[in-house]
Amino acid sequence: MNYKNGKDVLPPRLLEELQHYIQGELLYIPKQQSERAAWGAKSGSRVMIGRRNEEIYRRYTDGSTVQELERQYHLSGDSIRKIILKLRSASVFPITEQDGVVAPDLYETVPIGKH
């Protein structure tokens, strides 16, 4: 976010009107809702976290336990489980009963494949 002087960017009449409300202070003018970028869109954080989450899910399906992933990624078990459940539900390939299912409380799991 760049600082801009009002006298350089605003019409004189609008500047005078604003000076009735605020003088010599910083004023933030947010973008219109339709122009706002999504969280992490500019910084690349959204892409970076998406890739990390895909890697967590891949490692889980390759046999890593939630506890191993917690230590490796410095995330809580709840965060790891949420990532796994989100990516599992978004998976193109349906998960069958023989693959295993997550118990309703989301903390106990029936082993999946190599687990």
LINSULQUI-V148096 format. One record per residue. N is the residue number from 1. RES is the residue in three letters. OMEGA is omega in whole degrees, 0 to 359 (none if undefined). Layout:
# LINSULQUI-V148096
<<N/RES/OMEGA> <N/RES/OMEGA>>
This chain:
# LINSULQUI-V148096
<<1/MET/182> <2/ASN/175> <3/TYR/177> <4/LYS/178> <5/ASN/182> <6/GLY/181> <7/LYS/179> <8/ASP/186> <9/VAL/183> <10/LEU/173> <11/PRO/184> <12/PRO/182> <13/ARG/178> <14/LEU/178> <15/LEU/179> <16/GLU/180> <17/GLU/179> <18/LEU/181> <19/GLN/175> <20/HIS/184> <21/TYR/184> <22/ILE/179> <23/GLN/175> <24/GLY/179> <25/GLU/177> <26/LEU/179> <27/LEU/178> <28/TYR/177> <29/ILE/183> <30/PRO/175> <31/LYS/174> <32/GLN/186> <33/GLN/183> <34/SER/182> <35/GLU/183> <36/ARG/177> <37/ALA/177> <38/ALA/180> <39/TRP/176> <40/GLY/183> <41/ALA/182> <42/LYS/185> <43/SER/183> <44/GLY/181> <45/SER/181> <46/ARG/180> <47/VAL/181> <48/MET/180> <49/ILE/176> <50/GLY/178> <51/ARG/178> <52/ARG/181> <53/ASN/177> <54/GLU/178> <55/GLU/177> <56/ILE/181> <57/TYR/180> <58/ARG/179> <59/ARG/178> <60/TYR/180> <61/THR/176> <62/ASP/174> <63/GLY/178> <64/SER/177> <65/THR/177> <66/VAL/181> <67/GLN/177> <68/GLU/180> <69/LEU/176> <70/GLU/182> <71/ARG/184> <72/GLN/185> <73/TYR/179> <74/HIS/177> <75/LEU/178> <76/SER/177> <77/GLY/178> <78/ASP/179> <79/SER/179> <80/ILE/180> <81/ARG/179> <82/LYS/179> <83/ILE/181> <84/ILE/181> <85/LEU/180> <86/LYS/182> <87/LEU/176> <88/ARG/181> <89/SER/179> <90/ALA/184> <91/SER/178> <92/VAL/183> <93/PHE/180> <94/PRO/178> <95/ILE/182> <96/THR/179> <97/GLU/181> <98/GLN/177> <99/ASP/183> <100/GLY/181> <101/VAL/177> <102/VAL/179> <103/ALA/183> <104/PRO/182> <105/ASP/177> <106/LEU/181> <107/TYR/177> <108/GLU/178> <109/THR/170> <110/VAL/184> <111/PRO/177> <112/ILE/175> <113/GLY/187> <114/LYS/185> <115/HIS/none>>
